[in-house]
């Protein structure tokens, strides 16, 4: 099991120290979001200031960028980091693409994302081999590369591509073409097992892949703590992300699995009215416990073995402000890493039974 943390909170000047801190604690990987700062810039700084840590974006918003530009940036970071870079892609929702990024929104974002990933790999193939590119899809094409614009091969594998997802269509794309399946944080274990993982399996079968061909991140909200009191406080902090993401209709499939669509629509209407603070107050405690799985640190290995048997990597943010906390964090990370999991979801071991 790979154990991960995050970096990129605040301004870019903070990134080198944050990434070094994650590496010093013994994390296998650390990821940076793309909320109020650029994920590629943050990843570049993290890669340049570490030596062992796998650096990952979680996520880089794809559609506002050319796949060729993003492939070039990823190629450079992979070279600089000596093979430690993974790029996580996300589509974002229609409103943000159109009104925040001024980008056209496709009728089929999952289909477009599949092409996007394939074109990035076509760019890397051209860089590595010097062959004339000939990728032509519905949304993207790549048929021109001259020596002047080709950086040439690198001595490392292509960067891994992760794909963030919520719905069934994007889950199938992840199973078909991604290296890392990255379930959105707005997820429950029930939704993960009933919707996401079966559709990842469909995508893998279509591409002739197996569970060994993909890495899967542990999905959904989790709250870990030293004590049950810590967990209670962590659950309360989930009101903000659940209310925020739950206000987006694109994510209401998760609510529907739990017969909570009316709550999603209530949050959506409140968001249109700008009632962001009030939205948190309408989340019942029962919903917090429905969404979040919990564990104390001492029971974490058991939690991973029983609840994340399908995963090969898991995020585990830990307090590490004092020397005592840092030593405790290193111990917890080491114990969690020891857990052996099959990396295959229960009930989906035999892909020959999957209807693709």
C-alpha positions in Angstrom: 0.0 0.0 0.0 1.4 3.4 -1.0 0.6 6.1 1.6 0.2 9.7 0.6 -0.3 13.2 1.8 -0.8 16.6 0.1 0.9 19.8 -0.6 0.1 23.1 -2.3 -2.0 24.7 0.4 -1.4 28.5 0.1 1.0 30.3 -2.1 3.6 28.6 -4.3 6.4 29.8 -2.1 5.2 27.3 0.6 5.4 24.3 -1.8 9.1 23.3 -1.4 8.9 23.1 2.4 5.5 21.3 2.2 6.9 18.7 -0.2 10.1 18.2 1.8 8.1 17.8 4.9 6.0 15.0 3.3 9.2 13.3 2.1 10.8 13.5 5.5 7.8 11.9 7.2 8.2 8.9 4.9 5.2 9.3 2.6 5.3 7.5 -0.7 3.5 10.2 -2.7 2.1 13.6 -2.2 -0.5 15.3 -4.4 -1.4 18.9 -5.1 -4.9 20.1 -6.0 -5.9 22.8 -8.5 -8.2 25.1 -6.7 -6.8 28.6 -6.3 -3.3 27.8 -7.7 -1.9 26.1 -10.7 -1.2 22.4 -10.1 1.6 22.1 -12.7 3.6 25.0 -11.2 3.2 23.4 -7.7 4.2 20.0 -9.0 7.3 21.4 -10.6 8.4 23.1 -7.4 7.7 19.9 -5.4 9.7 17.7 -7.8 12.6 20.1 -7.8 12.8 20.1 -4.0 12.5 16.4 -3.3 14.5 13.3 -4.2 12.3 10.2 -3.4 8.7 11.4 -3.2 6.2 10.6 -6.0 4.7 13.9 -7.0 1.1 13.8 -8.2 -1.4 16.4 -9.3 -4.9 15.8 -7.9 -6.1 17.1 -10.2 -5.0 19.1 -13.2 -8.1 20.4 -15.1 -7.7 19.0 -18.6 -10.1 20.6 -21.0 -8.9 24.3 -20.7 -5.5 23.1 -21.7 -4.1 21.6 -25.0 -3.1 18.0 -24.5 0.1 18.7 -26.3 1.0 21.6 -23.9 0.2 19.4 -20.9 2.2 16.5 -22.3 5.2 18.7 -22.7 5.0 20.0 -19.2 4.5 16.5 -17.8 7.5 15.2 -19.9 9.7 17.9 -18.4 8.7 17.2 -14.8 9.2 13.5 -15.3 12.7 14.2 -16.6 13.5 16.6 -13.8 12.2 14.3 -11.1 13.9 11.2 -12.5 10.6 9.4 -13.1 8.6 10.5 -10.0 5.8 12.3 -11.6 2.1 11.3 -12.0 -0.4 13.6 -13.6 -4.0 13.3 -12.4 -6.5 14.7 -14.8 -10.0 16.0 -14.1 -12.8 17.3 -16.4 -14.4 19.7 -14.0 -18.1 20.4 -14.5 -19.8 22.2 -17.3 -20.4 25.5 -15.6 -16.8 26.0 -14.6 -15.5 25.0 -18.0 -17.8 27.5 -19.8 -17.9 30.3 -17.3 -14.6 30.2 -15.4 -12.3 28.9 -18.0 -14.2 30.0 -21.1 -13.8 26.6 -22.7 -16.3 24.7 -24.9 -18.1 21.9 -23.1 -18.4 18.6 -25.1 -21.6 16.7 -25.2 -19.7 13.6 -24.1 -16.9 14.6 -21.6 -15.9 11.0 -20.9 -15.3 10.4 -24.7 -13.4 13.6 -24.9 -11.3 12.6 -21.9 -10.4 9.2 -23.4 -9.2 11.0 -26.5 -7.3 13.5 -24.4 -5.3 10.8 -22.6 -4.6 8.9 -25.8 -3.3 12.0 -27.5 -1.0 12.8 -24.5 0.5 9.3 -25.0 0.8 9.9 -28.7 2.8 13.1 -28.0 5.1 11.1 -25.7 5.5 8.5 -28.3 6.6 11.1 -30.8 9.0 12.6 -28.2 10.5 9.1 -27.5 10.8 7.7 -31.0 10.8 10.7 -33.3 8.1 9.1 -35.4 5.7 11.3 -37.4 2.5 11.6 -35.3 -0.8 10.4 -36.7 -3.3 10.6 -33.9 -6.8 11.8 -35.2 -9.9 11.8 -33.0 -13.2 13.5 -32.9 -12.1 16.2 -30.5 -8.3 16.2 -30.8 -5.7 15.5 -33.5 -1.9 15.4 -33.5 -0.3 15.1 -36.9 2.6 17.6 -36.8 5.9 17.5 -34.9 9.2 18.9 -36.2 12.7 18.3 -34.7 12.8 21.9 -33.5 9.8 21.3 -31.1 10.7 17.8 -30.0 12.6 17.6 -26.7 13.6 14.0 -27.4 13.5 10.9 -25.3 14.1 10.6 -21.6 15.6 7.8 -19.5 12.4 7.2 -17.6 9.0 5.7 -18.3 6.2 7.9 -19.4 4.5 9.8 -16.6 1.6 7.9 -15.1 -1.8 9.3 -15.9 -4.5 9.3 -13.2 -8.1 10.1 -13.9 -10.5 11.6 -11.4 -14.1 10.5 -11.6 -17.6 10.4 -10.1 -19.9 9.0 -12.7 -20.1 5.6 -14.4 -19.0 6.8 -17.9 -15.7 8.4 -16.6 -15.1 5.3 -14.4 -15.2 3.1 -17.6 -12.7 5.5 -19.3 -10.4 5.2 -16.3 -10.5 1.5 -16.4 -9.8 1.5 -20.1 -7.0 4.1 -20.5 -5.8 5.5 -17.1 -2.9 4.2 -15.0 -4.4 5.5 -11.7 -8.1 5.4 -10.9 -8.8 8.5 -8.7 -12.3 8.5 -7.3 -13.5 12.0 -6.4 -13.6 12.8 -2.7 -17.4 13.2 -2.9 -17.9 9.4 -2.7 -19.3 6.8 -0.3 -18.2 3.2 0.1 -21.6 2.0 -1.2 -21.3 4.2 -4.3 -17.7 3.1 -4.8 -18.6 -0.6 -4.8 -21.9 -0.4 -6.6 -21.1 2.1 -9.3 -17.5 3.1 -9.6 -15.6 -0.2 -9.4 -18.0 -2.3 -11.6 -17.7 0.4 -14.3 -13.9 0.5 -13.9 -14.0 -3.3 -14.5 -16.1 -2.8 -17.7 -13.5 -0.4 -19.0 -10.6 -2.8 -18.2 -12.4 -5.7 -19.9 -13.0 -3.5 -23.1 -9.3 -2.8 -23.2 -8.1 -6.3 -22.4 -6.6 -5.1 -19.1 -6.6 -6.6 -15.7 -6.6 -5.2 -12.1 -2.8 -5.5 -12.2 -2.7 -2.9 -15.0 -4.2 -0.1 -12.8 -3.6 1.5 -9.5 -6.7 2.5 -7.5 -6.8 5.2 -4.9 -8.9 4.6 -1.8 -12.1 6.5 -2.5 -14.5 8.5 -0.4 -14.4 10.6 2.7 -12.4 9.2 5.6 -11.9 10.5 9.1 -8.9 9.1 11.1 -7.9 10.2 14.5 -6.0 9.3 17.7 -9.3 9.0 19.6 -13.0 8.8 19.1 -13.2 12.5 20.1 -10.8 13.4 17.3 -13.1 11.5 14.9 -16.1 13.4 16.1 -14.4 16.7 15.4 -13.3 15.4 12.0 -16.8 14.5 11.0 -18.0 18.0 11.8 -15.4 19.4 9.4 -16.9 17.4 6.6 -20.0 19.6 6.6 -18.3 22.1 4.3 -17.0 19.8 1.5 -20.2 17.6 1.6 -22.4 20.7 1.3 -20.2 22.3 -1.4 -19.8 19.3 -3.7 -23.4 18.1 -2.9 -24.7 21.4 -4.4 -23.4 20.4 -7.8 -26.0 18.4 -9.8 -23.3 16.5 -11.6 -22.5 14.8 -8.3 -26.1 14.0 -7.3 -25.7 10.3 -8.5 -23.9 9.7 -5.2 -26.9 11.1 -3.3 -29.3 9.1 -5.3 -27.7 5.8 -4.3 -28.6 6.7 -0.7 -32.0 8.1 -1.6 -30.8 11.6 -0.7 -31.5 13.4 -4.0 -33.9 15.9 -2.3 -30.9 17.0 -0.1 -28.8 17.5 -3.2 -31.5 19.7 -4.8 -31.9 21.7 -1.6 -28.1 22.4 -1.5 -28.2 23.3 -5.2 -31.0 25.9 -4.7 -29.1 27.3 -1.7 -25.9 27.6 -3.7 -27.7 29.6 -6.4 -28.8 32.0 -3.7 -25.3 32.3 -2.4 -26.1 30.7 1.0 -22.8 28.9 1.3 -22.5 29.2 5.1 -26.1 28.1 5.7 -25.7 25.1 3.5 -23.4 23.4 6.0 -26.2 23.6 8.7 -28.6 21.5 6.6 -26.3 18.4 6.5 -27.7 15.9 9.1 -25.3 14.0 11.3 -26.6 10.8 9.7 -25.4 12.0 6.3 -21.9 12.7 7.8 -21.7 9.1 9.0 -23.1 7.8 5.7 -20.4 9.5 3.7 -17.4 9.1 6.0 -15.7 5.9 7.1 -13.7 6.2 10.3 -10.9 4.6 12.2 -8.6 5.4 15.0 -4.9 5.2 14.1 -4.2 2.0 16.1 -6.9 0.2 14.1 -5.8 1.7 10.7 -4.1 -1.5 9.4 -7.3 -3.4 10.0 -9.4 -0.7 8.3 -7.2 -0.8 5.2 -7.2 -4.6 5.0 -11.0 -4.8 5.4 -12.3 -1.6 3.8 -9.7 -0.8 1.1 -8.8 -4.2 -0.3 -9.2 -2.8 -3.8 -6.8 0.1 -3.3 -3.1 0.3 -4.0 -2.7 3.8 -2.6 -4.4 5.8 0.1 -4.3 9.4 1.4 -3.4 9.7 5.1 -2.9 13.2 6.3 -1.5 13.3 9.8 -0.7 16.0 12.3 3.0 16.6 12.5 3.6 20.0 14.0 5.6 18.9 17.0 8.5 16.4 17.3 6.2 14.0 19.1 3.6 14.2 16.4 6.2 13.7 13.7 7.5 10.5 15.3 3.9 9.3 15.7 3.2 10.1 12.1 6.2 8.2 10.9 5.1 5.1 12.9 1.6 5.2 11.6 2.8 5.6 8.0 5.2 2.7 8.4 2.5 0.4 9.9 -0.1 1.3 7.2 2.5 0.6 4.5 3.0 -2.9 5.8 -0.6 -3.9 5.1 -0.9 -6.4 2.2 -4.0 -6.0 0.0 -4.9 -7.8 -3.2 -5.7 -4.6 -5.1 -8.8 -6.3 -6.4 -12.4 -5.4 -5.3 -14.3 -8.1 -3.6 -16.9 -9.7 -5.9 -15.1 -8.4 -9.1 -12.1 -10.7 -9.1 -13.1 -12.6 -12.3 -13.4 -10.1 -15.2 -14.6 -12.8 -17.5 -18.0 -12.5 -15.7 -18.2 -8.8 -16.5 -20.5 -7.7 -19.3 -18.6 -5.1 -21.3 
